[in-house]
Amino acid sequence: MEYEFGNIEAVIRGIFATNKANSSFKENLANARKSVDEEKHIVKKKFALKVISIDDKNTATTYVQYHQYSLISFIDELFELSKRHSLKKDSRLSLEAFFFYDQLEGILNFIRERFPEHFSENVKIPDSQKERLICEISRKLTFIKANLKSEKIDRILVSVCLRPIMKLLNNEEKEVTYKKVAFNEMLINELRRTIDSNCGKISINEAIRELLLSLDYNDESYFRYYIDFIKINLCQAMTTSSKLEELARHFKLINQSLSRQDFSYDLKSRSIREQLSDWISNEINFLETQQKLVKLKPRVEEDFVKEEFKIKVAMSVSQFACLIRVFTESGIIENKNVSELIRFLSKFVETKYSEQISTESFRIKYYNLESSTKLAVKNLFHTAISYINSN
């Protein structure tokens, strides 16, 4: 397969092979710069015409990627040469190497923009681009970290969402591919946009979770984080039915969240939606099976409680609602899901004047406490305390 950029490579290799003591070296350098600059425009046109003339798509892809790999390899060689001369304090040769690999990067970028359907996004970027990328991301990360220090932000979530960026900055990635660059750039830019635009409609934690879902951040760390997040919510559900409702809610949120087509963190893994959906589906199946087995299981007499049994309290609905509000707010009752608590008590408690408590009425009285009601409950507490003191 013919290599279209052979002339440029030969000119560049020739100039660095020249004896620097030669009096004509400076002139040769200038001529090489001019030759490379002129040849660059010629080969770009020649290369484009060649690709267009290839009828078979697979052959065209092979041709483009052969030149892509060759250019990246030579750019890396020149970048290393530039750094080596820089360490030797030979600034002139270091700058010349920079000029030449910068010209070659221009050709590489042209191929990527002109023939994206043939260009491979799954190969490493040139080391020179990687170094610039790290500097740019480090600068943006300073702003991100400064704005993610709020006490309201889940520290584990922050650590998980910054993990791919930190792996890049700490050189933990074996190969920084174009795909990984695109993901990291999108992630840090969208994190900044999320921080700037978040105005209280949803919590910052929820906004970050939605962002990572939309970017298909299918890393195991995020999968584990999201499962733990769901489990915490399930712990607040008192019944199997309410747990099933909670799982169904998460299933809906995950599958209805916005997604960016053809965008993913790890192309070798299933999407984060598929992984989470499968886990939730398995949990739902388990709970439904468990629920059916409980219904089929014969009840032992001493464990049996009549369905019509209720706790009777010598107070009004308003007073009972106030009592429960006091116990909840003071931490005596630890249930976090107030709606579930109200539904439960409405079903199994009977007050002095109401055999059947309306859930909605209980809810209204729970959140709207009158002064007279507070005083009545206070007197009940005094009565209870007097009993404790006298016994």
MOBELPE-V926867 format. One record per residue. N is the residue number from 1. SS is DSSP state (H for helix, E for strand, - for the rest). PHI is phi in degrees with one decimal (none if undefined). Layout:
n:N ss:SS phi:PHI
n:N ss:SS phi:PHI
//
This chain:
n:1 ss:- phi:none
n:2 ss:- phi:-69.6
n:3 ss:- phi:-97.6
n:4 ss:- phi:-70.5
n:5 ss:- phi:-103.3
n:6 ss:H phi:-62.2
n:7 ss:H phi:-63.2
n:8 ss:H phi:-62.1
n:9 ss:H phi:-62.6
n:10 ss:H phi:-64.3
n:11 ss:H phi:-61.7
n:12 ss:H phi:-67.5
n:13 ss:H phi:-63.3
n:14 ss:H phi:-63.7
n:15 ss:H phi:-69.1
n:16 ss:H phi:-81.6
n:17 ss:H phi:-87.3
n:18 ss:- phi:-69.1
n:19 ss:- phi:-67.7
n:20 ss:- phi:-66.5
n:21 ss:- phi:-76.4
n:22 ss:- phi:-62.9
n:23 ss:- phi:-64.5
n:24 ss:- phi:-92.8
n:25 ss:H phi:-60.8
n:26 ss:H phi:-62.2
n:27 ss:H phi:-68.1
n:28 ss:H phi:-61.0
n:29 ss:H phi:-64.1
n:30 ss:H phi:-64.0
n:31 ss:H phi:-64.6
n:32 ss:H phi:-64.6
n:33 ss:H phi:-57.5
n:34 ss:H phi:-64.4
n:35 ss:H phi:-62.6
n:36 ss:H phi:-64.7
n:37 ss:H phi:-63.8
n:38 ss:H phi:-71.0
n:39 ss:H phi:-64.6
n:40 ss:H phi:-58.6
n:41 ss:H phi:-67.9
n:42 ss:H phi:-69.9
n:43 ss:H phi:-69.2
n:44 ss:H phi:-63.3
n:45 ss:H phi:-67.2
n:46 ss:H phi:-62.9
n:47 ss:H phi:-64.0
n:48 ss:H phi:-61.3
n:49 ss:H phi:-64.1
n:50 ss:H phi:-64.7
n:51 ss:H phi:-63.1
n:52 ss:H phi:-63.0
n:53 ss:H phi:-77.8
n:54 ss:- phi:-82.2
n:55 ss:- phi:-75.0
n:56 ss:- phi:-81.1
n:57 ss:H phi:-63.4
n:58 ss:H phi:-63.3
n:59 ss:H phi:-65.4
n:60 ss:H phi:-63.2
n:61 ss:H phi:-63.9
n:62 ss:H phi:-60.7
n:63 ss:H phi:-62.6
n:64 ss:H phi:-64.1
n:65 ss:H phi:-71.6
n:66 ss:H phi:-61.1
n:67 ss:H phi:-71.2
n:68 ss:H phi:-60.7
n:69 ss:H phi:-62.1
n:70 ss:H phi:-64.5
n:71 ss:H phi:-64.2
n:72 ss:H phi:-62.0
n:73 ss:H phi:-61.6
n:74 ss:H phi:-72.4
n:75 ss:H phi:-61.2
n:76 ss:H phi:-62.7
n:77 ss:H phi:-63.3
n:78 ss:H phi:-70.6
n:79 ss:H phi:-63.4
n:80 ss:H phi:-65.0
n:81 ss:H phi:-63.5
n:82 ss:H phi:-62.0
n:83 ss:H phi:-66.4
n:84 ss:H phi:-64.2
n:85 ss:H phi:-69.1
n:86 ss:H phi:-65.1
n:87 ss:H phi:-67.4
n:88 ss:- phi:-81.0
n:89 ss:- phi:62.3
n:90 ss:- phi:-97.7
n:91 ss:H phi:-64.5
n:92 ss:H phi:-66.3
n:93 ss:H phi:-68.1
n:94 ss:H phi:-63.8
n:95 ss:H phi:-67.9
n:96 ss:H phi:-66.4
n:97 ss:H phi:-61.2
n:98 ss:H phi:-60.4
n:99 ss:H phi:-59.3
n:100 ss:H phi:-71.0
n:101 ss:H phi:-72.1
n:102 ss:H phi:-67.5
n:103 ss:H phi:-64.5
n:104 ss:H phi:-68.3
n:105 ss:H phi:-61.2
n:106 ss:H phi:-61.2
n:107 ss:H phi:-66.4
n:108 ss:H phi:-60.9
n:109 ss:H phi:-65.7
n:110 ss:H phi:-61.9
n:111 ss:H phi:-62.2
n:112 ss:H phi:-63.6
n:113 ss:H phi:-74.1
n:114 ss:H phi:-80.1
n:115 ss:- phi:-130.1
n:116 ss:- phi:-63.0
n:117 ss:- phi:-72.7
n:118 ss:- phi:-106.2
n:119 ss:- phi:-72.2
n:120 ss:- phi:-86.7
n:121 ss:- phi:-89.7
n:122 ss:- phi:-103.1
n:123 ss:- phi:-112.1
n:124 ss:E phi:-64.7
n:125 ss:- phi:-82.5
n:126 ss:- phi:-60.5
n:127 ss:H phi:-60.9
n:128 ss:H phi:-64.7
n:129 ss:H phi:-67.7
n:130 ss:H phi:-61.9
n:131 ss:H phi:-64.5
n:132 ss:H phi:-66.2
n:133 ss:H phi:-61.7
n:134 ss:H phi:-61.9
n:135 ss:H phi:-63.6
n:136 ss:H phi:-66.5
n:137 ss:H phi:-68.1
n:138 ss:H phi:-59.6
n:139 ss:H phi:-63.8
n:140 ss:H phi:-68.6
n:141 ss:H phi:-65.0
n:142 ss:H phi:-58.8
n:143 ss:H phi:-66.7
n:144 ss:H phi:-59.0
n:145 ss:H phi:-63.1
n:146 ss:H phi:-63.5
n:147 ss:- phi:-100.2
n:148 ss:- phi:-115.3
n:149 ss:- phi:-101.7
n:150 ss:- phi:-62.3
n:151 ss:- phi:-65.9
n:152 ss:- phi:-77.7
n:153 ss:- phi:-89.1
n:154 ss:- phi:-67.7
n:155 ss:H phi:-64.7
n:156 ss:H phi:-66.1
n:157 ss:H phi:-61.3
n:158 ss:H phi:-60.1
n:159 ss:H phi:-61.0
n:160 ss:H phi:-67.0
n:161 ss:H phi:-72.8
n:162 ss:- phi:-90.4
n:163 ss:H phi:-56.9
n:164 ss:H phi:-64.6
n:165 ss:H phi:-69.8
n:166 ss:H phi:-67.1
n:167 ss:H phi:-62.1
n:168 ss:H phi:-67.2
n:169 ss:H phi:-68.7
n:170 ss:- phi:-92.0
n:171 ss:- phi:58.0
n:172 ss:- phi:-88.6
n:173 ss:- phi:-82.2
n:174 ss:- phi:-64.0
n:175 ss:- phi:-137.4
n:176 ss:- phi:-91.2
n:177 ss:E phi:-86.7
n:178 ss:H phi:-60.8
n:179 ss:H phi:-63.7
n:180 ss:H phi:-68.3
n:181 ss:H phi:-61.4
n:182 ss:H phi:-59.8
n:183 ss:H phi:-65.3
n:184 ss:H phi:-64.4
n:185 ss:H phi:-64.7
n:186 ss:H phi:-64.3
n:187 ss:H phi:-60.8
n:188 ss:H phi:-71.0
n:189 ss:H phi:-69.0
n:190 ss:H phi:-72.4
n:191 ss:H phi:-62.9
n:192 ss:H phi:-64.5
n:193 ss:H phi:-64.0
n:194 ss:H phi:-62.7
n:195 ss:H phi:-64.8
n:196 ss:H phi:-67.8
n:197 ss:H phi:-94.4
n:198 ss:- phi:-69.5
n:199 ss:- phi:-125.8
n:200 ss:- phi:91.7
n:201 ss:- phi:-62.9
n:202 ss:- phi:-134.1
n:203 ss:- phi:-68.5
n:204 ss:H phi:-62.6
n:205 ss:H phi:-63.8
n:206 ss:H phi:-64.5
n:207 ss:H phi:-62.9
n:208 ss:H phi:-69.5
n:209 ss:H phi:-60.6
n:210 ss:H phi:-63.3
n:211 ss:H phi:-61.4
n:212 ss:H phi:-66.3
n:213 ss:H phi:-66.6
n:214 ss:H phi:-66.6
n:215 ss:- phi:-85.1
n:216 ss:- phi:51.9
n:217 ss:- phi:-78.3
n:218 ss:- phi:-91.3
n:219 ss:- phi:-76.1
n:220 ss:H phi:-60.0
n:221 ss:H phi:-61.8
n:222 ss:H phi:-74.7
n:223 ss:H phi:-59.5
n:224 ss:H phi:-65.0
n:225 ss:H phi:-60.4
n:226 ss:H phi:-67.8
n:227 ss:H phi:-61.8
n:228 ss:H phi:-61.8
n:229 ss:H phi:-62.4
n:230 ss:H phi:-65.3
n:231 ss:H phi:-61.9
n:232 ss:H phi:-62.0
n:233 ss:H phi:-65.8
n:234 ss:H phi:-66.8
n:235 ss:H phi:-63.7
n:236 ss:- phi:-83.3
n:237 ss:- phi:-83.3
n:238 ss:- phi:-86.4
n:239 ss:- phi:-121.9
n:240 ss:H phi:-62.2
n:241 ss:H phi:-62.2
n:242 ss:H phi:-68.8
n:243 ss:H phi:-66.8
n:244 ss:H phi:-63.9
n:245 ss:H phi:-62.8
n:246 ss:H phi:-65.8
n:247 ss:H phi:-64.5
n:248 ss:H phi:-63.5
n:249 ss:H phi:-64.0
n:250 ss:H phi:-64.8
n:251 ss:H phi:-58.3
n:252 ss:H phi:-66.6
n:253 ss:H phi:-61.2
n:254 ss:H phi:-65.9
n:255 ss:H phi:-81.8
n:256 ss:H phi:-100.0
n:257 ss:- phi:-68.6
n:258 ss:- phi:-65.0
n:259 ss:- phi:-130.8
n:260 ss:- phi:-101.4
n:261 ss:- phi:-61.4
n:262 ss:- phi:59.0
n:263 ss:- phi:-127.6
n:264 ss:- phi:-159.0
n:265 ss:- phi:-76.2
n:266 ss:- phi:-120.8
n:267 ss:- phi:-68.4
n:268 ss:- phi:-84.8
n:269 ss:- phi:-105.2
n:270 ss:- phi:-68.2
n:271 ss:- phi:-63.0
n:272 ss:H phi:-63.3
n:273 ss:H phi:-62.5
n:274 ss:H phi:-62.9
n:275 ss:H phi:-62.4
n:276 ss:H phi:-69.7
n:277 ss:H phi:-62.4
n:278 ss:H phi:-63.6
n:279 ss:H phi:-63.2
n:280 ss:H phi:-63.9
n:281 ss:H phi:-60.2
n:282 ss:H phi:-64.4
n:283 ss:H phi:-66.0
n:284 ss:H phi:-62.8
n:285 ss:H phi:-61.1
n:286 ss:H phi:-63.6
n:287 ss:H phi:-66.8
n:288 ss:H phi:-64.6
n:289 ss:H phi:-64.2
n:290 ss:H phi:-61.5
n:291 ss:H phi:-62.8
n:292 ss:H phi:-65.7
n:293 ss:H phi:-65.8
n:294 ss:H phi:-64.3
n:295 ss:H phi:-67.1
n:296 ss:H phi:-80.8
n:297 ss:- phi:-71.7
n:298 ss:- phi:-65.4
n:299 ss:- phi:-86.7
n:300 ss:- phi:-71.9
n:301 ss:H phi:-56.4
n:302 ss:H phi:-71.0
n:303 ss:H phi:-91.3
n:304 ss:- phi:-80.4
n:305 ss:- phi:-121.8
n:306 ss:- phi:-61.0
n:307 ss:- phi:-62.5
n:308 ss:- phi:-84.5
n:309 ss:- phi:-65.4
n:310 ss:- phi:-139.2
n:311 ss:E phi:-82.7
n:312 ss:E phi:-102.0
n:313 ss:- phi:-120.2
n:314 ss:- phi:-88.0
n:315 ss:- phi:-156.8
n:316 ss:- phi:-80.0
n:317 ss:H phi:-61.4
n:318 ss:H phi:-62.4
n:319 ss:H phi:-66.9
n:320 ss:H phi:-65.7
n:321 ss:H phi:-62.3
n:322 ss:H phi:-63.5
n:323 ss:H phi:-58.6
n:324 ss:H phi:-65.0
n:325 ss:H phi:-61.1
n:326 ss:H phi:-62.4
n:327 ss:H phi:-63.1
n:328 ss:H phi:-70.6
n:329 ss:H phi:-66.8
n:330 ss:- phi:-86.4
n:331 ss:- phi:89.3
n:332 ss:- phi:-68.0
n:333 ss:- phi:-93.1
n:334 ss:- phi:-99.2
n:335 ss:- phi:-61.4
n:336 ss:- phi:-86.2
n:337 ss:- phi:-86.1
n:338 ss:H phi:-65.4
n:339 ss:H phi:-60.6
n:340 ss:H phi:-63.8
n:341 ss:H phi:-62.6
n:342 ss:H phi:-63.7
n:343 ss:H phi:-62.6
n:344 ss:H phi:-64.1
n:345 ss:H phi:-67.2
n:346 ss:H phi:-61.8
n:347 ss:H phi:-81.8
n:348 ss:H phi:-115.7
n:349 ss:E phi:-124.8
n:350 ss:E phi:-123.9
n:351 ss:- phi:-94.4
n:352 ss:- phi:-59.5
n:353 ss:- phi:-114.6
n:354 ss:- phi:-133.5
n:355 ss:- phi:-73.8
n:356 ss:- phi:-123.1
n:357 ss:- phi:-88.4
n:358 ss:- phi:-74.0
n:359 ss:H phi:-58.2
n:360 ss:H phi:-67.3
n:361 ss:H phi:-63.6
n:362 ss:H phi:-60.0
n:363 ss:H phi:-61.1
n:364 ss:H phi:-62.5
n:365 ss:H phi:-70.0
n:366 ss:H phi:-63.9
n:367 ss:H phi:-92.3
n:368 ss:- phi:-126.2
n:369 ss:- phi:-90.6
n:370 ss:- phi:-92.5
n:371 ss:H phi:-60.9
n:372 ss:H phi:-63.2
n:373 ss:H phi:-66.4
n:374 ss:H phi:-60.0
n:375 ss:H phi:-64.3
n:376 ss:H phi:-63.4
n:377 ss:H phi:-67.2
n:378 ss:H phi:-60.6
n:379 ss:H phi:-64.0
n:380 ss:H phi:-62.6
n:381 ss:H phi:-63.2
n:382 ss:H phi:-62.4
n:383 ss:H phi:-61.2
n:384 ss:H phi:-64.5
n:385 ss:H phi:-65.7
n:386 ss:H phi:-61.0
n:387 ss:H phi:-64.7
n:388 ss:H phi:-60.6
n:389 ss:H phi:-67.1
n:390 ss:H phi:-91.9
n:391 ss:- phi:-123.7
//
